[in-house]
Amino acid sequence: MSADRGIGGGRLSACHATDACGHFRQEAADACRRCLNWVLLVCLFAICGASLAAGRSYQFHGGISQEVLSNYLDRAITMNGLSYSDTPEDDYRMIRKLGAKFVGRVSYIWNAQTDFPDHYGKLVEEADLFQRAEAASKRLHEIDPDIIVQACIFEIIEKDYVNNVDVPARVLEEFGLKPVARKFNYDDMLYTDGSFRNHWGKDQSVPDMSRLETRLWFFYRATRYIDLGYEAIHFGQCELMDKSDAGHRNWWQTISRIRNYAKAHARRGLVLCDAHTHGVLDDKGNLLYDFHSYPSRPVEVAGKPNEARLEVGDRDAIYKRSKGGVTPSGWKCDSLPYLVEFDNTHSSGREGQGGLGGCWVWGYEEISWFAFQGSAARDAWLKYAANWIKETDPAGHLQMPGKIPLGFYHYGREKRLWYRLNASGKDCPSGYGQEDAVKELWGRTGGHLAEAQ
């Protein structure tokens, strides 16, 4: 074939051949651009449409609306001690996949030697705790800058830990005290009548909020977390700490100081405070906390071992009992929004036995009872509980159990067992595999969750 023969056997000059090819290439490029523009427009409309359909906003500053708060609580997951996780990469992968918006219990201290899987038998150092807390906060905000990261300051103080922490000058000045170089003092945080001393173990006690040293401790820890990007603080069993605090006066003062600090230093000018309570109000109807939290309290089904259900009015369950009033952000409610958690404690020593009452379900703590079900049963429970709570009390929200320590330990070791929502794999071989169930629950844009199977 001659060099100047074109398509169909005709002849074109070299000049015409060049012009035709150039014209063809230009038309093809224009067509590609038009097609790409249409694809981008379709994607944009799809994203906007999904966003509008979902009707979810996560924007706040200085205060938070009831709608936005509820949106966050609808996407809440517990990730106990994420800052010390021994499977961090898989944990962050799962959080990204699920689209979590409220990541709870990321950093805290309970037992400073046995809390964290990669740190067993070693006393956690204050500098290391906050260094890891900062790294976790940054990592979560790289995944999604809208995520609220929560820390905890629990109803426990440990002598060996507390007595090794310096009291910053700024903390003393906040309370009108002269700055001096000293450590926190464990004994000055205890109930003077001996109540709750060694309540959690030797030299592990419940602090008394009426003691100034306790208030210094709580203010110090809360503000450290705020400086590291944490926008929520959980205060545990707050009423256990105020037996000498008439009218919760010292709790109000301490949390007010923390909120004032957050106005100037928090990422969005706000820190959300919660505790295990049905509600604390002053005489004007103002609520102390931004939302409430409480254990889920499964009720044993008689004659059906290991089966349970949720009920209004059983024991101290929070359903339809969350007190309303005027919130710290200024809006009024008949029932303050709340999270329902999978509670964890210790082994009863009577696992499998019904009728123990208290916090037990078939002799187990809540998270161990859940973890020891089969995989399909765990999936079904999450769907059932999420739907039951929404249908029974719209103020309630199920906090998904991402990572929670169980009341059991590895045989022959002090290493605690953990429930992990993660799918089991090389990066998390001990995953229990509920992440797809949660993804399905959270993946729906409408107001009603997936029906339980």
Phi and psi in degrees as a GROMACS rama.xvg file:
@    title "Ramachandran Plot"
@    xaxis  label "Phi"
@    yaxis  label "Psi"
@TYPE xy
-72.3058  157.592  SER-2
-66.0723  -24.7372  ALA-3
-97.1983  8.29505  ASP-4
-82.5748  127.043  ARG-5
-99.1513  -164.388  GLY-6
-65.0661  133.778  ILE-7
83.8745  5.56661  GLY-8
87.7843  -2.32572  GLY-9
-72.4538  176.326  GLY-10
-119.265  133.705  ARG-11
-125.774  144.396  LEU-12
-70.7267  162.658  SER-13
-57.584  -38.5302  ALA-14
-67.4798  -47.3639  CYS-15
-64.2483  -37.2496  HIS-16
-61.4696  -42.4082  ALA-17
-64.1042  -43.6902  THR-18
-63.3983  -41.8237  ASP-19
-65.1671  -44.4868  ALA-20
-63.3854  -41.5129  CYS-21
-63.7471  -41.6088  GLY-22
-63.638  -40.9264  HIS-23
-63.9936  -42.1718  PHE-24
-64.4877  -38.745  ARG-25
-64.8862  -43.8101  GLN-26
-62.8778  -40.0498  GLU-27
-64.3956  -41.29  ALA-28
-65.1382  -42.709  ALA-29
-62.3394  -41.019  ASP-30
-63.7745  -41.3262  ALA-31
-62.6051  -42.0639  CYS-32
-63.494  -43.7888  ARG-33
-61.6758  -41.2814  ARG-34
-64.293  -42.717  CYS-35
-64.2773  -40.427  LEU-36
-60.5391  -41.9385  ASN-37
-64.5308  -40.6268  TRP-38
-62.023  -43.9959  VAL-39
-63.5541  -39.8532  LEU-40
-64.8877  -42.3536  LEU-41
-61.503  -44.83  VAL-42
-62.4302  -41.2741  CYS-43
-62.9166  -45.4517  LEU-44
-64.1329  -36.6506  PHE-45
-64.6704  -43.789  ALA-46
-64.8289  -46.5773  ILE-47
-63.7224  -40.7454  CYS-48
-62.7958  -43.3408  GLY-49
-63.8735  -40.5987  ALA-50
-63.8395  -43.5854  SER-51
-66.9897  -38.5316  LEU-52
-64.4151  -41.3707  ALA-53
-69.6992  -31.0097  ALA-54
61.2636  33.6097  GLY-55
-109.653  125.386  ARG-56
-116.602  144.44  SER-57
-126.472  29.3997  TYR-58
-99.9037  131.64  GLN-59
-158.61  158.165  PHE-60
-161.291  122.292  HIS-61
79.2433  -23.8737  GLY-62
-161.057  169.067  GLY-63
-138.442  134.197  ILE-64
-75.9617  163.079  SER-65
-63.295  -38.5335  GLN-66
-63.453  -47.992  GLU-67
-66.7177  -41.7162  VAL-68
-58.3301  -46.3957  LEU-69
-63.3262  -36.4652  SER-70
-60.9813  -41.8622  ASN-71
-65.6084  -45.3252  TYR-72
-67.3818  -25.6405  LEU-73
-67.7771  -18.5007  ASP-74
-123.334  42.6499  ARG-75
-96.5679  140.293  ALA-76
-138.354  138.545  ILE-77
-86.4604  125.203  THR-78
-129.67  68.2477  MET-79
-51.2736  125.145  ASN-80
59.5441  32.8374  GLY-81
-53.5221  -32.8429  LEU-82
-64.6436  -19.626  SER-83
-116.421  21.1951  TYR-84
-61.8747  145.237  SER-85
-94.3268  2.7495  ASP-86
-133.653  53.0354  THR-87
-62.5252  -42.9373  PRO-88
-62.8207  -40.3225  GLU-89
-71.5546  -32.7485  ASP-90
-63.3977  -46.2062  ASP-91
-66.88  -37.3837  TYR-92
-58.1509  -46.1789  ARG-93
-65.2093  -42.4113  MET-94
-60.5471  -42.4129  ILE-95
-63.2746  -45.7823  ARG-96
-60.9934  -43.0087  LYS-97
-74.8338  -24.8731  LEU-98
74.1333  35.6736  GLY-99
-62.1572  143.552  ALA-100
-115.315  -24.0722  LYS-101
-125.751  112.896  PHE-102
-109.861  108.591  VAL-103
-92.7877  150.766  GLY-104
58.771  38.3391  ARG-105
-66.6882  -37.405  VAL-106
-139.893  139.035  SER-107
-173.275  173.905  TYR-108
-128.544  129.835  ILE-109
-121.693  -77.9528  TRP-110
-104.673  111.71  ASN-111
-69.1349  -5.50947  ALA-112
-114.091  -16.7889  GLN-113
-128.099  7.35275  THR-114
-66.9941  -40.22  ASP-115
-117.356  133.258  PHE-116
-56.5112  -34.4781  PRO-117
-96.536  17.3021  ASP-118
-141.593  23.1316  HIS-119
-63.1446  137.569  TYR-120
81.0441  -0.699856  GLY-121
-118.789  134.24  LYS-122
-67.8006  121.752  LEU-123
-64.7005  134.713  VAL-124
-93.838  144.236  GLU-125
-56.9928  -45.0013  GLU-126
-63.2266  -40.7616  ALA-127
-67.5985  -39.724  ASP-128
-57.3659  -49.4292  LEU-129
-77.2318  -27.6309  PHE-130
-63.6098  -44.5551  GLN-131
-70.0524  -35.3533  ARG-132
-61.8112  -41.6711  ALA-133
-65.3073  -42.7565  GLU-134
-62.3366  -40.3443  ALA-135
-65.9273  -42.7806  ALA-136
-61.6258  -45.3414  SER-137
-62.5598  -41.8664  LYS-138
-64.42  -42.3034  ARG-139
-64.8073  -38.7499  LEU-140
-76.2946  -18.3221  HIS-141
-70.9205  -36.0336  GLU-142
-66.7094  -45.0939  ILE-143
-160.612  111.551  ASP-144
-64.8555  -14.8385  PRO-145
-82.1956  -12.0924  ASP-146
-59.5542  135.014  ILE-147
-92.4718  124.424  ILE-148
-103.437  130.805  VAL-149
-111.437  139.59  GLN-150
-114.643  171.26  ALA-151
-130.267  143.659  CYS-152
-126.555  102.536  ILE-153
-89.0337  177.152  PHE-154
-83.6332  47.8561  GLU-155
-148.53  141.426  ILE-156
-131.384  141.516  ILE-157
-113.953  129.596  GLU-158
-58.6582  -48.3807  LYS-159
-63.6903  -29.1591  ASP-160
-83.6274  -54.5518  TYR-161
-56.864  -43.7188  VAL-162
-72.7271  -1.4948  ASN-163
-109.557  9.42274  ASN-164
-107.317  128.241  VAL-165
-70.5577  143.274  ASP-166
-90.1555  113.284  VAL-167
-65.4368  149.994  PRO-168
-60.454  -37.7503  ALA-169
-61.8906  -32.4008  ARG-170
-70.4091  -44.4771  VAL-171
-62.4889  -41.8444  LEU-172
-64.9971  -36.6843  GLU-173
-56.9624  -34.44  GLU-174
-99.2779  14.9923  PHE-175
74.115  24.2348  GLY-176
-104.908  152.31  LEU-177
-74.203  129.212  LYS-178
-63.9225  127.743  PRO-179
-138.96  152.906  VAL-180
-80.4086  110.948  ALA-181
-159.335  169.195  ARG-182
-97.8392  162.075  LYS-183
-64.5897  153.805  PHE-184
-120.325  111.213  ASN-185
-57.1154  -47.7667  TYR-186
-62.4363  -30.0388  ASP-187
-79.1466  -0.0928043  ASP-188
-102.686  -7.10461  MET-189
-85.3389  157.238  LEU-190
-61.9341  131.425  TYR-191
-69.4573  -21.356  THR-192
-90.2191  6.17215  ASP-193
88.1524  -1.34529  GLY-194
-59.7581  137.09  SER-195
61.6089  14.9561  PHE-196
-70.1005  134.11  ARG-197
56.5264  28.5853  ASN-198
-62.8587  -35.0632  HIS-199
-101.937  -3.62663  TRP-200
145.074  177.512  GLY-201
-61.0186  126.418  LYS-202
59.7245  29.1402  ASP-203
-129.162  103.921  GLN-204
-126.966  168.08  SER-205
-87.7983  127.186  VAL-206
-77.1527  156.726  PRO-207
-106.589  116.427  ASP-208
-68.6723  -14.2748  MET-209
-77.0293  -12.0325  SER-210
-85.894  131.854  ARG-211
-57.5413  -40.4832  LEU-212
-60.8988  -35.5022  GLU-213
-64.6725  -42.9933  THR-214
-66.5348  -36.9773  ARG-215
-60.4324  -43.4022  LEU-216
-62.6609  -46.7422  TRP-217
-67.717  -41.6037  PHE-218
-63.0398  -44.6347  PHE-219
-57.7444  -51.1011  TYR-220
-68.4212  -41.8074  ARG-221
-61.3027  -43.6976  ALA-222
-71.8411  -31.5566  THR-223
-60.203  -45.0872  ARG-224
-65.2884  -40.561  TYR-225
-58.9581  -42.5168  ILE-226
-62.365  -23.2456  ASP-227
-96.4015  9.24169  LEU-228
97.6269  7.3217  GLY-229
-81.5587  133.395  TYR-230
-117.148  12.6426  GLU-231
-150.157  141.641  ALA-232
-130.367  127.075  ILE-233
-100.449  131.203  HIS-234
-107.88  17.8349  PHE-235
61.6369  -143.778  GLY-236
-82.5998  80.8779  GLN-237
-60.3502  -36.5845  CYS-238
-74.5809  -15.3265  GLU-239
-71.2145  -22.1505  LEU-240
-97.9513  -0.858096  MET-241
-124.378  34.8694  ASP-242
-65.452  -21.3637  LYS-243
-110.173  15.5489  SER-244
-113.29  81.0701  ASP-245
-57.642  127.699  ALA-246
69.4048  13.4173  GLY-247
58.3207  26.0483  HIS-248
-56.2726  -43.6393  ARG-249
-75.4663  -28.7126  ASN-250
-63.8532  -46.2568  TRP-251
-58.0646  -45.7293  TRP-252
-65.3089  -42.2752  GLN-253
-66.5713  -46.5429  THR-254
-69.256  -32.1322  ILE-255
-62.6137  -41.1329  SER-256
-62.9933  -41.7651  ARG-257
-64.8568  -41.9385  ILE-258
-65.5606  -40.2461  ARG-259
-62.9459  -38.2143  ASN-260
-63.7178  -41.1103  TYR-261
-64.5471  -34.6209  ALA-262
-55.7708  -35.9383  LYS-263
-95.1408  -22.526  ALA-264
-123.492  -17.7077  HIS-265
-73.3706  158.358  ALA-266
-54.6065  -41.5189  ARG-267
-125.768  30.5391  ARG-268
67.0407  22.4964  GLY-269
-154.312  143.02  LEU-270
-125.947  129.576  VAL-271
-88.5979  125.09  LEU-272
-109.724  135.685  CYS-273
-145.222  168.868  ASP-274
-159.336  170.154  ALA-275
-77.4895  95.666  HIS-276
-163.246  156.504  THR-277
-85.7317  -10.3164  HIS-278
141.875  141.102  GLY-279
-125.861  122.658  VAL-280
-125.605  153.718  LEU-281
-91.1146  -176.841  ASP-282
-74.1272  -4.44044  ASP-283
-103.202  4.19121  LYS-284
85.9382  14.458  GLY-285
-84.2325  134.782  ASN-286
-85.2701  136.452  LEU-287
-71.5563  -39.3652  LEU-288
-105.466  155.475  TYR-289
-77.0366  -31.5484  ASP-290
-155.847  165.72  PHE-291
-107.323  162.482  HIS-292
-137.586  149.943  SER-293
-162.356  154.015  TYR-294
-61.8923  157.731  PRO-295
-78.2837  -26.7738  SER-296
55.8644  63.1791  ARG-297
-61.0539  143.541  PRO-298
-106.45  128.678  VAL-299
-63.1013  137.894  GLU-300
-90.8037  113.191  VAL-301
-59.0958  134.71  ALA-302
80.5276  -0.161806  GLY-303
-129.162  83.4588  LYS-304
-50.3227  135.015  PRO-305
73.281  -5.01925  ASN-306
-87.3371  148.463  GLU-307
-150.133  166.834  ALA-308
-145.933  173.272  ARG-309
-105.395  146.582  LEU-310
-142.023  145.517  GLU-311
-78.6496  134.117  VAL-312
88.2848  -1.63955  GLY-313
-80.1304  128.611  ASP-314
47.3377  -129.055  ARG-315
-103.819  21.647  ASP-316
-54.5159  144.723  ALA-317
-84.4524  -11.9658  ILE-318
-55.1359  124.247  TYR-319
62.2569  18.868  LYS-320
-122.131  -0.592847  ARG-321
-70.2827  118.7  SER-322
-69.3162  145.423  LYS-323
-104.843  175.337  GLY-324
160.099  -152.643  GLY-325
-95.9247  122.934  VAL-326
-79.8516  163.859  THR-327
-58.8554  -23.1304  PRO-328
-89.0264  -2.08464  SER-329
102.755  -10.098  GLY-330
-92.5382  156.978  TRP-331
-102.432  150.129  LYS-332
-151.163  151.574  CYS-333
-79.2537  -27.467  ASP-334
-146.464  118.784  SER-335
-68.436  135.473  LEU-336
-53.1283  146.193  PRO-337
-145.912  157.108  TYR-338
-101.28  141.558  LEU-339
-107.535  120.973  VAL-340
-108.201  160.578  GLU-341
-88.711  106.685  PHE-342
-70.5339  149.084  ASP-343
-132.503  144.421  ASN-344
-148.871  -110.947  THR-345
-137.272  175.764  HIS-346
-72.4119  139.007  SER-347
-79.5415  -20.0838  SER-348
78.1012  3.54938  GLY-349
-134.057  40.5643  ARG-350
-58.5512  138.034  GLU-351
92.674  -9.6989  GLY-352
-96.3358  134.304  GLN-353
-90.0982  169.657  GLY-354
78.3965  15.4379  GLY-355
-75.6233  -22.1648  LEU-356
72.2338  -162.409  GLY-357
59.9014  -133.341  GLY-358
-91.2698  3.25147  CYS-359
-91.0083  146.401  TRP-360
-128.299  111.887  VAL-361
52.9816  38.9234  TRP-362
81.2332  0.597829  GLY-363
-110.574  154.85  TYR-364
-67.1839  164.1  GLU-365
-60.0888  -48.0143  GLU-366
-70.5943  -33.8216  ILE-367
-70.0583  -39.885  SER-368
-57.5237  -45.6243  TRP-369
-64.9844  -46.4002  PHE-370
-62.9336  -34.9121  ALA-371
-85.6984  4.75397  PHE-372
-76.1676  166.17  GLN-373
-70.3267  163.636  GLY-374
-59.3283  -45.515  SER-375
-63.6594  -37.4177  ALA-376
-67.4752  -37.4255  ALA-377
-64.6007  -44.5994  ARG-378
-57.4138  -46.838  ASP-379
-64.0128  -38.7721  ALA-380
-64.2104  -42.3436  TRP-381
-59.8092  -43.5746  LEU-382
-66.417  -45.1821  LYS-383
-60.5212  -50.8774  TYR-384
-63.8732  -43.3442  ALA-385
-61.3561  -44.8017  ALA-386
-70.4553  -41.4901  ASN-387
-61.2657  -44.2368  TRP-388
-62.512  -45.5271  ILE-389
-63.5588  -40.4525  LYS-390
-76.6921  -29.6886  GLU-391
-86.9415  -41.2207  THR-392
-149.792  97.1442  ASP-393
-58.2928  -16.2859  PRO-394
-73.1099  -16.8797  ALA-395
-90.4408  151.687  GLY-396
-142.285  131.708  HIS-397
-81.252  121.798  LEU-398
-87.3698  118.359  GLN-399
-68.7268  141.114  MET-400
-84.8638  84.8037  PRO-401
-72.9537  -45.359  GLY-402
-158.061  109.517  LYS-403
-141.195  132.734  ILE-404
-70.6312  141.236  PRO-405
-91.5638  166.809  LEU-406
-85.5121  27.0387  GLY-407
-131.931  156.244  PHE-408
-126.473  155.711  TYR-409
-60.1993  140.248  HIS-410
-57.7675  130.758  TYR-411
76.3697  3.92116  GLY-412
-135.635  163.112  ARG-413
-92.5764  14.0691  GLU-414
-84.872  121.834  LYS-415
-77.6408  146.971  ARG-416
-82.9805  149.379  LEU-417
-128.679  144.182  TRP-418
-87.9776  134.4  TYR-419
-130.778  128.041  ARG-420
-67.625  -22.8662  LEU-421
-51.5886  149.051  ASN-422
-65.9975  142.202  ALA-423
-72.3491  133.548  SER-424
-169.801  -174.522  GLY-425
-62.8013  -29.5706  LYS-426
-88.9439  -9.35487  ASP-427
-154.533  72.6521  CYS-428
-63.6255  -19.2455  PRO-429
-99.0254  17.97  SER-430
-67.929  142.955  GLY-431
-91.9379  -12.9115  TYR-432
86.116  34.2945  GLY-433
-102.991  8.63552  GLN-434
-65.6194  -34.1671  GLU-435
-69.0436  -34.5516  ASP-436
-63.967  -42.0124  ALA-437
-68.9779  -40.7505  VAL-438
-57.5696  -40.7951  LYS-439
-65.6253  -44.0859  GLU-440
-61.9672  -45.8022  LEU-441
-80.7609  -15.4352  TRP-442
-75.7689  -14.3103  GLY-443
-82.0126  134.94  ARG-444
-88.5035  -16.9703  THR-445
-76.0107  178.768  GLY-446
-81.8649  -11.1992  GLY-447
-109.354  135.845  HIS-448
-80.1834  166.748  LEU-449
-59.399  142.243  ALA-450
-69.4381  141.876  GLU-451
-65.9708  140.74  ALA-452
